[in-house]
């Protein structure tokens, strides 16, 4: 069991970019701890909280051995997918409620502009929350040291970018009279997606730049001692 857990932890460390030397040191320490736990009659699986990969990511993050990488592709993909539901709802509000088909359903009654704008803003809030959730999830998976900073920066940067994208989309829709045209519709869909993806990528790059710059200014510690490992609450030794 000990060997299996250590092997899974090594895979997790390799995936998040922990160096071979740091991974070897942590693996040796973990092996010794697990063997001591088993010698005391404790379950090795419970020692890592039943989740070796999650345990490995958390421990590596605590020790500060996870390299700070941009991960732009994965971050942008997760952010875009997270914002898709709110974005699609916003497109329906912008085009569906003002379309001729909807007018026929409503009996030629106009949908109040205030209602359309309110629903559009609400959809924007959902898209904003989805982008943040998607980005945070993928960075958490990689035990990214700048996850919280990135999410906070995106929370500030996305609203003005989203407002600009929404304005551009609605102006384009108004220009074509809210009529469905494959070319214009593709542009209307692509506009907010590209703006959102670009904002996420640029914000992440800025966070990485500032984080690396801040790391370079910090004094180098005299020792490589890591903070104490926070073991699972199920480990009897922590009682």
Buried (B, 14 or more C-beta within 10 A) or exposed (E): EBEEBBEBBBBBBEBBBBEEEBBEBBBEEBBEBBEEBBEEEBBBBBBBBEBBBBBBBBBBBBBEBBEBBBBBEBBBBBBBEBBBBBBEBBBBBBBBBBBEEBBEEEEEEEBEEEEBEEBBEBBBEBBBBBBBBBBBEBBBBBBBBBBEBBBEBBBEBBBEBBEBBBEBBBEBBEEBEBEEEEEBBEBBBEBBBEBBBEBBBEBBEEBBEEBEEEEEEEEEEEEEEBEEBEBBEBBEEEE
